[in-house]
Amino acid sequence: MRKIVLILGLIIVLGACLLLFFFTPEKLTPENPAGKTIYYALINDSGVQDNNKRYDYEVIAYSKKGKEKKLEFSAGKQLRKGAYVQLYYTRIRGVTYWAEVPYEELPVMVQQKYEK
């Protein structure tokens, strides 16, 4: 019985150490790109306002390598139609941060997807 408790305790301590290593406070900060995939999207519609007065968006976004992904996110304000946004995405939390960027700052592969 003592061995089982010791092994379980060791597993818990090891698990806590791994969590601290992989989920550092910097990586958990929404606006920090560390540990996140950056996507770029074009806002095509005015969004749908929910009960919390936030605007929900569903966009087709592209990574800097041109990989396409459908993403959903919400914003506290209505985004400008035709605006390009940079989205920070994680598998677990989804989009954690967005910022409007000019067309010229988009990666070349993304610019090719949005040829003007």
C-alpha positions in Angstrom: 0.0 0.0 0.0 2.9 2.3 0.8 4.5 1.8 -2.6 1.2 2.6 -4.3 0.9 5.9 -2.4 4.5 6.7 -3.1 4.2 6.0 -6.8 0.9 8.1 -7.1 2.6 11.0 -5.2 5.6 10.8 -7.6 3.2 10.8 -10.6 1.4 13.9 -9.2 4.6 15.8 -8.6 5.9 14.9 -12.0 2.7 16.0 -13.6 2.8 19.3 -11.8 6.3 19.9 -13.0 5.4 19.2 -16.6 2.4 21.5 -16.3 4.6 24.3 -15.0 7.1 23.7 -17.8 4.6 23.6 -20.7 2.1 26.2 -19.4 4.3 29.0 -18.2 2.5 32.3 -17.4 4.0 33.9 -20.5 2.3 31.2 -22.7 -1.0 31.6 -20.9 -1.1 35.4 -21.5 -3.6 35.9 -24.4 -1.6 38.5 -26.3 1.7 36.7 -26.1 2.4 34.7 -29.3 4.6 32.1 -27.4 3.1 28.7 -27.9 0.4 29.9 -30.3 -0.1 29.5 -34.0 -0.6 32.9 -35.8 -3.3 33.0 -38.5 -4.4 35.9 -40.7 -8.0 36.5 -41.8 -10.1 38.9 -43.8 -13.3 40.2 -42.0 -16.1 39.7 -44.6 -19.2 40.4 -42.5 -20.2 42.5 -39.6 -20.4 39.6 -37.1 -23.3 38.4 -35.0 -23.9 40.1 -31.6 -24.5 37.7 -28.8 -26.2 38.2 -25.4 -23.0 39.6 -23.8 -22.8 42.5 -26.4 -19.8 40.8 -28.0 -19.5 40.1 -31.8 -19.0 36.6 -32.9 -17.0 35.9 -36.1 -16.4 32.8 -38.2 -13.6 33.3 -40.7 -11.3 31.3 -43.0 -7.8 32.1 -41.8 -4.4 31.3 -43.2 -1.1 30.6 -41.4 2.1 32.3 -42.6 2.8 29.2 -44.8 -0.7 29.5 -46.4 -2.4 26.7 -44.5 -6.1 27.2 -44.4 -8.2 26.8 -41.2 -11.7 27.8 -40.2 -11.7 29.8 -36.9 -14.3 31.3 -34.6 -13.6 34.1 -32.2 -15.4 37.0 -30.5 -14.6 40.7 -30.2 -15.8 43.3 -27.8 -16.4 45.7 -30.7 -17.6 45.3 -34.2 -14.7 44.8 -36.6 -14.4 46.8 -39.8 -15.6 45.0 -42.9 -12.6 44.4 -45.2 -10.1 44.6 -42.3 -7.3 42.1 -42.0 -6.8 40.6 -38.6 -4.0 38.6 -37.0 -5.3 35.8 -34.7 -3.4 33.9 -32.0 -4.7 30.4 -31.8 -4.2 27.4 -29.5 -5.8 24.0 -29.8 -7.2 24.1 -26.3 -8.3 27.7 -25.9 -9.0 28.6 -29.6 -8.4 32.2 -30.6 -6.9 34.1 -27.6 -6.1 37.4 -29.2 -6.7 39.4 -32.3 -5.3 42.6 -33.8 -6.1 44.5 -37.0 -3.1 44.6 -39.4 -2.5 46.4 -42.7 -2.4 44.3 -45.9 1.3 45.1 -46.3 2.2 43.4 -43.0 0.6 40.1 -44.1 3.1 37.3 -44.9 3.6 36.8 -48.7 1.8 33.5 -48.7 -1.2 35.0 -47.1 -1.1 38.1 -49.4 -1.3 35.7 -52.4 -4.5 34.2 -50.9 -6.0 37.7 -50.7 -4.7 39.1 -54.0 -6.3 42.6 -54.4 
